[in-house]
Amino acid sequence: MQRFLRSLRFLELALPIAAVLIAFAIGGVLLALLGANPFEAYWVLISGAFGSVGGLASTLTKMTPLLLVALGICISFRGGVINIGGEGQIIVGALAATAFTLWLRDWPGWLLLPLTLIVGALAGAVWGGIAGVLKARLNVNEILSTVMLNAIALQLMNFLLRGPMLDPAQIAAGTNIAQSEALPRSVWLTRLAPPTLLHSGVILALVLAVLVYLLLWRTTIGFRIRTVGLNPSAARYAGMPVPFYVAFSLILAGGFAGLAGAVEVTGVSHRMLEGLSGGYGFSGIVAALFGKLHPLGAIPASFLFGGLLVGANKMQLTVQVPSALITVINGLVVMFVVASEVYVRRARRRAGREAAEASLKRESSTPSAEAAVP
């Protein structure tokens, strides 16, 4: 049994790596079908993401929103709810942060910047909370509600960026490009490695990863969230308000995605743009799953997938293959990682049953104390 448990722990570590390798192998086949050399393409991808200071800075920049979204996914999945609404929550958070900053642009930066980030997080929390309340009170499937809320957020962004929030300079020039007015410099996040886009938001994301770990595994609230996710019936029997923690998990997940939107606005684009979410809401799910739904595990996972996004653009320019191939590889990684997790869970249950049966056999074969007395 001990040998089996050791092999199970090895599988838990090895299977996610194997999932990535298998996904890349299939991606190599697709590259060959597109007429490209898979080895050359992957070398360009890796060197573009990790082979230079600029590449590493770009990877860390992409990692920041991925990690923030992944932290929210870790909370919601641990709470037993599936948040597919990261894209909409990012958009709403970025819109709220932009509108708030432009409204109060004359405030000092030391006050306006943290308030802008808080407003973005609160907007995302409200957007996630809508799905949370619908799930907790009316048992509405959170996958459907969060996907629909993504579409609503997208249409809201299109309306605002072509109407009330359209940059006055675009109106004056007659170009009407869908973007907001630029944010004041007082709310721009500090650049850590000029002239690259790497900003101080990456430090914030890393600190929050540690705080989420402490929340989930070192506090009563985190224990209740995980209990509700593992066994709602047992949590209800223990007196925990299950609907509250279901909704609370989605509220926190939305808050982290909204914060990611605010960080992108203040750290990278410095204005609200179409396409600002960049697919981070979905890629963050991949990073969270690859990190085993652990906040600290999400850090290297987000770094890896941030590098894939950066390297994909380099690969597209150099090898002339579509960067959408990385989306395909991400989907394959999710499929294989989830399949490996299902296998590990089944192996755990089998080990538990075998341990229980062995214990019962030992008890039945051990003579009782009364029988041992002559």
Helices and strands as residue ranges (DSSP letters): H 2-33, H 38-50, H 53-78, H 86-103, H 109-138, H 142-161, H 168-173, G 185-187, H 201-218, H 220-230, H 232-237, H 242-264, I 265-269, H 280-290, H 298-319, H 324-365, H 369-372
